[in-house]
Amino acid sequence: MLKKLASKWEGYMFVIPAVIYMLALIGYPLIYNIILSFQDIDLQALNTGDGNFLGFSNYIDLIHDSVFWISVKNTLLYTVGSVVFQFIIGFLLALFFSMKFRLASFLRGIMMVSWLIPLTISALLFRFMMGSEEGIFNQMLLSIGIINDPLPWLTSPDMALWSIVLANIWVGIPFNMLLLSTGLSNLPEDIYESASLDGASVIQKFFHITVPLLRPVILIVMMLGFIYTFKVFDLVFVMTGGGPVNSTEVLSTLSYRYSFNDFNFSMGAATANILFVILFVISLIYLRMIKKDEVM
């Protein structure tokens, strides 16, 4: 009995440090941010510790702020545009590298470079390549005759958001390719052999065998990609800072601007909480879909 009790407490001792870490570095900031969003806290109130309770006033002001809805639209466009093309290109590359040829491992390793580079560095690279008339993007398009004049990649309100989407697609393709390649490598080959004996074509095997068997992996890739992309900050902040004219303002950069440019920490906290709620709901949907797959 004593040995069993000691073994039980031994397990708790391994878990307690992780629980303390989660409560200190995640739980407390989250709760404090929620409390902050219901108060009126500016720079002076933050120093003195005095703040008036406003209830849902910050959230109401946020809903009536036109820039907030612009940031919501931009966040959705940025996320959907990035995730869709990252997945499609990543899936095609995963299928390509699943064909066993001599340089497959080497080329797949080279493809991972864009994902391994820190996101801030990638943002700076794309800013230099797109941010001027002499940038490599304009020079390449001019040299092959696709355009006659340099394009304002990051300075045009119509192009800036899609330029960041293009940069994020390049960054995220290896992540999709890696997970999908792992899923493809675990598919049973005997099913494909049986399908070949029955006369199934390559397209039929792809849509009737590969995609259904790969559905759990596809779901994971899409959901993780959505969550990771929806909370973007560094790529947008470094490349455009939310401009020009709020055309690339997303929820995370709007929260930053409220907090550290306008010093309206309560509005910044309210924006961050809305971002958190959206991602929390998406996570619940993801868990429900995973549970449904397990039952099936």
C-alpha positions in Angstrom: 0.0 0.0 0.0 2.8 2.4 1.0 4.7 1.5 -2.1 1.7 2.2 -4.3 1.1 5.6 -2.6 4.7 6.5 -3.0 4.6 5.7 -6.7 1.5 7.9 -7.0 3.1 10.8 -5.4 6.2 10.3 -7.5 4.1 10.8 -10.5 2.7 14.0 -9.1 6.2 15.4 -8.4 7.0 15.1 -12.1 3.8 16.9 -13.0 3.8 19.7 -10.5 6.8 21.7 -12.0 5.0 21.7 -15.4 1.7 22.9 -13.7 3.6 25.7 -11.8 5.2 26.7 -15.1 1.9 26.9 -16.9 0.2 28.8 -14.1 3.0 31.3 -13.8 3.8 32.0 -17.4 0.5 31.3 -19.1 -2.3 31.3 -16.6 -1.5 34.5 -14.7 -0.8 36.7 -17.8 -4.1 35.4 -19.4 -6.2 36.2 -16.3 -4.5 39.6 -15.9 -5.1 40.4 -19.5 -8.8 39.6 -19.1 -9.0 41.8 -16.0 -7.2 44.6 -17.8 -9.7 44.5 -20.7 -12.5 45.5 -18.3 -10.6 48.5 -16.9 -9.4 51.9 -18.1 -5.7 51.6 -18.0 -3.3 54.0 -19.7 0.4 54.7 -19.0 -0.3 56.8 -15.9 -2.8 54.3 -14.4 -0.3 51.5 -15.1 2.3 53.3 -13.1 0.0 54.2 -10.2 -1.9 51.0 -10.2 -5.2 52.9 -10.3 -7.8 51.9 -13.0 -11.5 52.4 -13.3 -13.8 49.4 -13.9 -15.6 49.9 -17.3 -17.3 46.6 -17.8 -17.7 45.8 -21.5 -17.1 49.4 -22.6 -13.7 48.6 -24.2 -15.2 45.7 -26.2 -18.1 48.0 -27.3 -15.7 50.7 -28.4 -13.7 48.1 -30.2 -16.7 46.8 -32.1 -17.5 50.4 -33.2 -13.9 51.0 -34.4 -13.7 50.7 -38.2 -10.0 49.8 -37.9 -10.9 46.7 -35.8 -13.1 45.3 -38.6 -10.4 46.1 -41.2 -8.0 44.1 -39.0 -10.5 41.2 -38.7 -11.0 41.1 -42.5 -7.2 41.3 -43.1 -6.5 38.5 -40.6 -9.0 36.2 -42.3 -7.8 37.0 -45.8 -4.2 36.5 -44.7 -4.9 33.3 -42.9 -7.1 31.7 -45.6 -4.9 32.8 -48.5 -1.7 31.5 -46.7 -3.2 28.2 -45.5 -4.8 27.2 -48.8 -1.7 27.7 -50.9 0.7 26.4 -48.3 -1.4 23.2 -48.1 -1.8 22.7 -51.9 1.9 23.3 -52.7 3.0 21.4 -49.6 0.8 18.4 -50.6 2.1 18.4 -54.2 5.7 18.5 -52.9 5.0 15.7 -50.4 3.6 13.6 -53.3 6.6 14.4 -55.4 9.1 13.5 -52.6 7.2 10.3 -51.9 8.5 9.0 -55.2 11.7 7.4 -54.2 14.5 8.8 -56.3 18.2 9.5 -55.6 18.1 13.2 -54.6 14.7 13.1 -52.7 16.2 13.3 -49.2 18.7 16.0 -50.1 16.1 18.2 -51.9 13.6 17.7 -49.1 16.3 18.9 -46.6 17.0 22.0 -48.8 13.3 22.7 -48.8 13.3 22.9 -45.0 15.6 25.9 -44.9 12.8 28.5 -45.4 11.0 27.0 -42.3 14.2 26.9 -40.2 15.1 30.5 -40.7 13.7 32.7 -37.9 10.5 34.4 -39.1 11.9 37.9 -38.4 14.9 37.2 -40.7 12.5 36.0 -43.4 10.4 39.1 -43.0 13.5 41.3 -43.4 14.6 39.4 -46.5 11.2 39.8 -48.2 11.1 43.4 -47.1 14.4 44.0 -48.9 13.4 42.0 -52.0 10.0 43.7 -52.3 10.4 47.1 -50.6 12.0 49.1 -53.4 12.1 49.5 -57.1 15.6 47.9 -57.1 14.4 44.8 -55.2 15.0 41.4 -56.7 11.3 40.8 -57.3 10.9 43.8 -59.5 14.2 43.3 -61.3 13.4 39.7 -62.1 9.9 40.6 -63.5 11.3 43.5 -65.4 14.2 41.4 -66.9 11.8 38.8 -68.3 9.3 41.3 -69.6 6.3 40.5 -67.4 6.1 44.1 -66.1 7.1 47.4 -67.6 7.3 49.4 -64.4 8.3 48.4 -60.9 5.5 47.2 -58.7 4.8 48.8 -55.3 4.7 45.5 -53.4 4.6 46.9 -49.9 3.6 50.5 -50.4 0.3 49.9 -52.3 -2.8 49.3 -50.2 -4.0 46.8 -52.8 -0.8 44.8 -53.0 0.7 44.9 -49.5 -1.4 42.3 -47.8 -1.0 39.8 -50.7 2.8 40.4 -50.7 2.9 39.3 -47.1 0.7 36.3 -47.9 3.3 35.4 -50.6 6.1 35.6 -48.0 4.2 33.5 -45.5 3.4 30.9 -48.2 7.1 30.5 -48.8 7.8 30.2 -45.0 5.0 27.7 -44.3 5.3 25.2 -47.3 8.0 23.0 -45.6 5.8 22.6 -42.5 2.9 21.2 -44.6 5.2 19.2 -46.8 7.0 17.5 -43.8 3.8 16.5 -42.0 2.1 15.3 -45.1 5.2 13.4 -46.2 5.2 11.6 -42.8 1.6 10.7 -43.3 2.2 9.4 -46.8 5.1 7.2 -45.7 2.8 5.5 -43.1 0.1 4.5 -45.6 -0.1 0.7 -46.1 1.3 -0.3 -49.5 -0.8 -3.5 -49.8 -4.0 -1.4 -50.3 -2.4 0.3 -53.4 -1.2 -3.1 -54.7 -4.8 -4.5 -54.4 -6.2 -1.4 -56.1 -3.7 -1.8 -59.0 -4.7 -5.4 -59.4 -8.4 -4.3 -59.6 -7.4 -1.8 -62.4 -7.6 1.4 -60.4 -5.9 4.4 -62.1 -3.5 6.8 -60.3 -6.2 9.4 -59.9 -8.7 6.9 -58.5 -6.1 5.7 -56.0 -5.4 9.2 -55.0 -9.0 10.3 -54.4 -10.3 7.0 -53.0 -7.4 5.7 -51.0 -4.7 8.4 -50.3 -7.0 11.3 -49.4 -9.4 9.2 -47.1 -6.5 7.5 -45.3 -4.7 10.8 -45.0 -7.7 12.7 -43.7 -6.5 12.8 -40.0 -3.2 14.2 -41.1 -4.8 16.7 -43.4 -7.0 17.9 -40.6 -4.1 18.4 -38.3 -2.1 20.3 -40.9 -5.0 22.6 -41.8 -5.9 23.3 -38.2 -2.4 23.9 -37.0 -1.7 26.0 -40.0 -4.8 28.1 -39.4 -4.0 28.6 -35.7 -0.3 29.4 -36.4 -1.1 31.8 -39.2 -4.1 33.5 -37.6 -2.0 34.9 -34.7 0.7 36.3 -37.0 2.6 39.3 -35.7 6.3 39.4 -36.5 6.0 38.9 -40.3 3.5 41.8 -40.7 5.1 44.0 -38.1 8.6 43.8 -39.8 7.4 44.0 -43.4 4.8 46.8 -43.2 4.0 47.6 -39.6 0.3 47.3 -40.4 0.4 49.9 -43.2 0.0 51.4 -45.6 -3.3 53.0 -44.5 -4.2 49.9 -42.3 -4.2 47.7 -45.4 -2.1 45.0 -43.6 -3.4 45.7 -40.0 -4.2 42.4 -38.3 -5.5 41.7 -34.9 -2.1 41.1 -33.3 -0.6 44.3 -34.7 -3.7 46.3 -33.8 -3.4 45.0 -30.2 0.2 46.1 -30.2 -0.6 49.5 -31.6 -3.3 50.1 -29.0 -1.0 49.1 -26.2 2.4 50.5 -27.1 1.7 53.3 -29.6 -1.5 54.7 -28.1 -0.7 53.4 -24.5 -4.3 52.3 -24.2 -3.5 49.0 -22.6 -7.1 48.1 -21.9 -8.1 48.3 -25.6 -5.0 46.3 -26.5 -6.0 43.7 -24.0 -9.5 43.5 -25.3 -8.2 43.0 -28.9 -5.9 40.3 -27.7 -8.8 38.6 -25.9 -10.9 38.6 -29.0 -8.0 37.0 -30.9 -7.7 34.4 -28.1 -11.4 33.6 -28.1 -11.4 33.0 -31.9 -8.4 30.7 -31.7 -10.0 28.9 -28.6 -13.2 28.2 -30.6 -11.2 26.9 -33.5 -9.2 24.6 -31.2 -12.5 23.2 -29.7 -13.8 22.5 -33.2 -10.5 20.8 -34.1 -10.6 18.6 -30.9 -14.3 17.7 -31.7 -13.4 16.7 -35.2 -10.4 14.6 -34.0 -12.7 12.9 -31.4 -15.3 12.2 -34.1 -12.6 10.6 -36.3 -11.5 8.4 -33.4 -15.0 7.2 -32.8 -15.4 6.4 -36.5 
